[in-house]
Amino acid sequence: MEVKLYPRCISFEQQPTLSATGYVVPCCWADNSDFEGMESLVQPHLHISNVDDIEDIILSKEWDSFFEGLIKKPASAPDMCKKYCCTDISFKNRKTNEVNSK
């Protein structure tokens, strides 16, 4: 099955989030207890206490690889990305569009 993603984190339409555990994750939806599919982004050296600047995290090879995967291998993207970024309709407008399409 083909998967088409419109990753809001790449365009920073959806801002990166500081998780409750001290890791920066691509969006608020990614702030969960297991970071399933985003394990590479929660390595000890990427913890907020181990960097001088947030850019050290966002510009890291792990984040580059994560973004590259979203673009080049969307079928392998985390389930959360598929759930929230599978349409080009803004998440805020989805309910309105779903109601209007029925």
N, C-alpha and C positions, 0 to 999 in steps of 0.2 A: 504494500500500500504506500502510495506517495504521501509524504508529509510536507506541507508548506507552512513555514513559520514566518512570522513578522516580529522578530525579537525586539521588544521595546527597550531592552537593556542596552542594545548596541547603539541605538540613536539617543539613548538617555532620556527617552520619553518617560520611561519608568526609572526612577533614580536608584542607584545602589543603596543598600540598606546596611546599617550596622546591626548585626544580630545580637541577641541577648547574650550570646556566648563570646562576643568580642571579635567576630569575623565579619568582614564586609562581603556581602552577597549581592548578586545582580539586581535583586528586587525584593520587595517586602514578601512576596509569595514564597520566596526561597528561604525565608527565615523560619525553619522548622527544626524539629529535634534530630533529624537524621541526615539532612542535606543530600538526600538520595539523588545521585547523578551529578552532584557538584562536589564530591569529595576532594577533588584536586584544589578547590578554592578554599578549603578549610585546613590547610597544612599549618603546622606550628609557626613556620617562618612568615606566614601571612596574617598571623594574629595581630590585632591592632596594637598590642603592647610591644611588638617586636619590629615595628617600622617607624621611620621618622616622619613619613608623610603618607597620606591616603593614596597618592599617586604611585607609591612603591608597590601597593597592592594591585590597583586597577591596571597598571601598566606592566604587570608581571607576566612571565611566560605562561603561567597557569591560566591567567585570565585571557591572554591572547589565544591559547589553545582552546579554551572553553568557547569563546566567540567564534573561532574558526569552525569548530564542530557544529555550532548552531547554523552557520551559513552553508558549509559543505556537506554535512551529514545530519540534516534535520531529523531523519528517522531515528537516529541514535540520541537525540536530545532528551534531557530529563522529562519525565512525564508532566511535571509541573509546567514546563515551557510549552509543551503540546497543549495543555489545558488552557493556559492563559494567553498564549501568543500564536494561536493557530488561525487567527483571522485578522484581517486588516481593520476590522471595526474596533474602535476604541472600547476597552473593557467597560468604561463608564457608560457607553452608549449601547451596549449589547442588549440589555433588557428592553430598551425602547425599540430597537430594531427587530428583536424577536417577536414582540407584541405586534408591531406593524406588519410583519411578514405573514402573520396567520390570517 
